Amino acid sequence: MPIKLKVYFQSFLSLLLIFFFTNTESLQAQKLLWSDEFEIPGLPDATKWTYDVGDHGWGNNELQFYTEKDLKNARVEDGCLIIEARSDAGFPKGYSSARLLTRGKATWKYGYIEVRAKLPKGVGTWPAIWMLAEENRHGGWPKNGEIDIMEHVGYDPGVVHGTVHTEAFNHVKGTQKGKQIQVPDFDSEFHVYAINWTEEKIDFLVDGVQYFTFENTGGSYQEWPFDQPFHLILNIAVGGNWGGREGVDPDIWPQQLVVDYVRVYDEMPGENP
């Protein structure tokens, strides 16, 4: 091989190796920290999920009784988690449902959290994919913060909300921070509801489309309490101050929140191409 051609070839090979290792390191940087693919039928995995139980209204005058380890309200089947809200005369307010949490099982401070899900429909349904602080560092709600990855109220079909609540920014004061995105086939197709949460901001996404960003103001915990571990919550509420604003249709039950998977990465996949 001529010397000049050999030099060009070696240079090309060096560039190729640099490209390969740079991209390999980038791909390796995105680590899957935790997931549930819902592959084992029956009750949700007890090593990953716990339950909130009761019917005290949950601060919103909700109607459902959240049950524990009841297959009617929470089960894994056909590769999905099903949370089912039901009309149920066996409970004082007439409805049962489930609220699953990773509290005490898994928490995260920053990361990319995504949930692929299909939502219930009908007036009176109020599904949510959201997060609360693991510890009570600052006092009662909303001082420790709340991250609502996805909320949907049945009387306003197809409008998905992403919201944060803090001491300074919350719905009681009318100062909550959030935006909405249209998802017309929310009840018939699966969509990926996600946040990308860093030290500087929280981005809200549906199917990879970012529609809202809440930025760290640099203020105290009253504005940014999101510097501590949070756990994940999945539930369907019935009625309540928001979900029941236009009543509860008695003829739509049961309704299901169907979750294909939950995945938590240390950072957003594809963020470093």
N, C-alpha and C positions, 0 to 999 in steps of 0.2 A: 504494500500500500504506500503511495507517495506520502512524504512527510506532511505536506500541507493538508491533504485529505485526512490523514490520521489525526492531526490536531483538531480539525473540524469535528471528526467523529467523537473524539474524546470529550470535546466541549459539549456536543449534543447529548452524549451519555451522561455527563455531569448534570446538565440542566434537567434531563429526564429524571434522574435520581432525586434531585432536589425537589422537583414537582411531586414525585411519588411520596417521599417521606413527609413533605409539608402537608399534603392532603391526608395522608394516613394519620398524622398527629392530630389534624383537625377533626377527622372522623372519630378518633379515639377520645377526643375531648368531650364529646357528647355522651354522657354515661346514663344508662337507664338505672335509676336509683331504686325504683319500686314499681310494681305493677300488679294488676289482677286481670287475668284474661278470662276468668269465669268458665273454666273448663270442666269442673267437677260438679255434677248435678247435686241438688239438695240445698241445704242451708248455706248461706254465705260463709266463706272461710273464716273461722273464729280466730285464726292467728292474725287476720288482717282487719277484721271489722268488729265493732261493738254496736250497741243499740242505745238510743234514747227511748224512754218508755213513759207513757202517760197521756193524759188529755186535759192538762191544765191551761191549754190555750197557747202556750209557748210564746207569750208576750204579744200575740197578735190576734187573740180571740178565735183561734182555729178550732175546728170541730172534731178532728180525727183523734182517735186513740192510737198512739204508736205502740205496736206490739213488739214482743221480743221472741226471736227464734220461732216464728210462726210462718209456715210455708205459704199460707194464704196471702201474706203481705210481703214476704221477702224470700226469694228462692233463686237458684241458678238452674236454668234449663236451656237446652239447645245453644249452649255456648254464650249465654247472656245472663246478666243479673236482671231480675224483674222485681221492681218495687211496685206493689199493687195497692191502690186505694180502693176501698170497697164500701158500699152501703151496708151497714152491719147493725142490725137491731140489738145485738148482744152488748153494745156499748152505749153509755148514757147519751151521747150526742149523735149517735146513729152512724158513725163512720169509723173505719179502721184503716191504718196505713203503716208504713215503716220509715224509720229514720236511721240510716247506717252511718257510722263514723269510724275514722281511723284513730280517734282519740285513745291515747294510751298504747297504741300499736305502732303508729308511724306518724312522724311529723317532719316538716320541711321548713327551712328558712331559705328563701329564694329557690328558683328553679322554674322549669317549664312543666306545667300540669295540664294534661289533656284527658278528656272524657268523651268517648264516642257513644252517642245516645240518641234515642228516639223518644219524643215527649208525649205525654198524655194530652187529651183535648177535652174541651167542654167547659161550660161556665161553672166556676167553683173549684177548678183544678189550679194548683199552685206548686209546680215542681221546682226544685232548686238543686244546683250543684254549687257548693260554697265552702268557705273555710272560716274557722275561728282560731284564735290563739290558744295554744295548749295550756298556758299558765295565766293566772290572773295577776298580772304584774301591776296594773294601773287602776284596778277597780272594776265595777260592773260595766255592762254593755252601755255604750259602744267604745269605752275607753281603750280596750285592748285591740279593737279593730275587727272588721268583718270584710271578707272578700267574696262577693257574689259573682262567681264565674259565669253562671247562667241562672236566670229566673224567667219564668213565663207564667202569665195569668190567663186563664182560659177565656175570659170575656174579651180579650184583646188578642185574637189568634194570630200567630206568626210574628209577633213582636218579641224578640229576645233581648233581655236586659243584662248588662254588665255594670256592676256598681261596687263602690267601696263605702264603708261607713267607719267614721272615727269620731272622737269627741268633738272635733271642730266641724266635721262634715258628716251629717246623718239625716235620715228622713224625718226624725222628730222635729228637728229645727228647720227642715226643708232645705238643708244645705248639702245633701248627699251629692257625691260626684259619680256620674255614670252616663252611659249612652245606650242606644238601642240599635239593633240591626234586624232587618227583615229576613225571616226564614219561613217562606210560605209553606213548605212541605215538612214542617217540624214534626208532625205526628205520623207521617207515612214513610219518611226516609231517615237514615242515621246521619248525624252531623257531628263534627268534632268541635267541642266547646273547650276553650283553653285560655290559660294566662301564661305570660312570660314575665316572671317576677324577679327583679334584680334589686340591687341596693339603691338604684336611681329612680326606678319606675315600675309600674305594673301595666303591661299591655294586655288587652282583651282581644281574643280572636275567635272567629267561627270559620271552620274549614280553611284555616291558614290566612284568612283575611282579617287584618287588624282594623278594629272600628272604634277603639277607645284606648286612651293612655292616661293613667293617673301618675303624675310625677311627684317624686319626693321633693317637698317644698324646702327641706332643710330645717324645718321648724321642729318643735318638740313632739312628744308622743301624741299630743292632742291632734296633730295633723298627720303624722307618719308613725303609727305604732307597728309598722310592718318590718321591724328589724328583730323579730323573734320567731320561734317555731310555731307553725300553724298546722292544724289537722283538717282533713277533708270530710265533708258531709254530703250525703245524697238522700233526698227525701221527696215525698209528695205530701203537701198540706192540702186540707180541704177547707174552703171558705177562708175566714179570717178578714182582717182589716183591709187587706189589699186583694187577695184572691177571691174573697166573697163580696167585693164591692157592689157587684150586680147580682148577688144571690148565688145559690147553688142549685144547679139543675138536678132534680132527683132521678132523672131517667138515663143518665149517661154512664152509670157505674156498672162494673169496675173499670178503672182506668190505670194504665201502666206507664211507668218510666222504665224503658228497656235500655240497659247499658251493655254495650259490646265489650268495652275494655276501659280500664283506668291506667294511665301511665304517667310516671313522674321522672323527668330527666333533670340533670344538673343544669342544663341550659337548653335553649330551643334548638331542636334538630335542624340542620341546614343553616344555622346562623353563621357558621364559619365555613363557607364553601371551599 
